[in-house]
Amino acid sequence: MKRIGIISDTHGTFDEPLRNFLRDVDEIWHAGDIGSLDLADEIAAFKPLRAVWGNIDGGMARRVYEEFCYFRCEEVTVLMTHIGGYPRRYAPRALQRIQSARPKLFIAGHSHILKVQFDPVYQLLAVNPGAAGLYGFHKVRTAIRLTIDGADMRDMEILELPRG
């Protein structure tokens, strides 16, 4: 059993409210727009980190992190990217990966809008954790925690913080 924290679009912010929310997770998964390698290192020093680069992440981040991250957690296959879309509106590159990898959990960021939706076509849970950072058009900062136990994904919790 693993407790997972899912964040995206930190844009350079990893402050005390986020740390408090993610304090009891085993791993943090970051769906891009980290903001800097220094911030990625700060998050990785706090908890083990899996991350992908986002459109604001520069050349160094793109050397360290991939555009897509495909892995297994317990018995759940996970595909994570930054610009991925959502069911019935996947980005073309993400759709190709979904069709070939057949993940049970698909994570994408970029929109700054928290969205959790089951996709009956591909039999996966699509998760966008919204934006955890201070920069962008969003009015509420968001993050997600969940438990993965074998093939079971459960106990999802959402953090909402005012941006201002």
N, C-alpha and C positions, 0 to 999 in steps of 0.2 A: 504494500500500500504506500502510495506517495501523495503528498499534498503539493499542489502545483500553484504557483502564482503566474498569471498571464498579464503582460503589460505591452503597451505599444505607444509610439509617438511621445516619448518622454522629452524629446527635444532638449536634452541637457539637464533635466530635472530628476533627481532621486532624493526627495526630501523626507523629513521625519514622518509625515502622515503615510506616505507610501511604505516606508520601512516598518512602521507599526503594523500595517495591514499585512505585510509579507513576512513578518517576523517568524511565524510558525510553519512556513512552507519548506519543503525539501529542495525545491528547484524553482528558478524563475525562468520563464520563457518570454523573450522579448521579440515582438513582431515588427521590428524595424523603426527607423527614425529615432535612433538612440541619441544622437547628438554629438558624441565624441567617443573616441577610444578610451579616454580617461574616465568617462562616465561608465562605459561598459566594464572597465576594470574595477570601478567602485562597486558596481552591482555584483560582479563576480566575486569580489572579496566578501560581500555580505552573504550571498548564497550562490550555489552553483548556477551558472548561466548558460542557457542555449539562446542564440540570437540569430537573426537575419538582418541584412542591411536594408535600409529604406532609402527613399529618393533624396532625402537631405544628407544622408551619410556619405562622406567623401571617400576618396581613393584608398586611404589607409583602412578604413572600416571594411571596404569591399575586398581588401586583401585578406582580412582576418575572418570575416563572416561571408556566408554564401547568400545568394538570392533566395534559394529554397533550402529548407532543412527538413529532411525526412528521417524519422527515427521511430523507435518503439519505446513506450513507457508501459511497464507491466505487459499487458496483452493488447494494448491499444496502439495502433499505428497512427502516427501524427505527421501531418504535412503543414509546414509553417512558411509563410512568405509575407512580404509587406503589402504589395499591391495585388490583392487576390480576388476582390469582389465578394459576392455572396450568392447563395443558391438562385439559380436561373439568371444570374448576372455576373458570372465569374469572368475575370480577366482571361483573355485567350491563353496566355502562358500558364496560368494557374489551372485552367480547365484541362489542358494537356497533361499536366502533372497529376491532377486528381484522377483522370481517366486511366493513366498508366499505373499509378501507385495504389489507388483505391484505399485511401486512409479512412480511419473511423473518426478522426478528429482533424478538422481543417482550421487553421488559425491564420488570420490576416489582420493587418492594421490599416493605416492610411486614411480612412474616412473620418476619423475622430468621432465616430458614432458607435457606441456600444450596441452590439447586436449578437444574439445567440439564436440560432435557427437550425432545426433539423432539416436535412435535405433528403427527401424520400427517393429522389432519382439515384443518388450516389450512396445512399445509406450512411450518411456521415453527419456529425454535429459540426456546424460551421460557427466559429466564434471570432468576433472582432471585439477586443477589449476596450475599444474607444481610445481616448487619449489620456495618458497619465501626466503629461507635462503641462506647462504653463502657457505655451505658445500655440496659436491656432485660433480657429473660429469657435471652438467648442466653449460652452459656458460651464460645463461640469466636467471635472477630471474623474476618470474611471479606471478601475482595475478589477481583475477577477481572481478568485481562488477556487480551486476544486480539488476533489479527491479522485485519484485513479486507483482502483483496487481490482487487480486482475483485468477483466474486460469491462468492468463497471466504472462509469464516470458518474459521480454524484456529489452532493453537498456543495453545489456551486453557490458562491457568495460574491456579491458585487460591492465594491467601494465607490461611493460617490462623494466628491469633494467640490466645494465651490472653487472656481478658478481664481477668483480675485482675492 
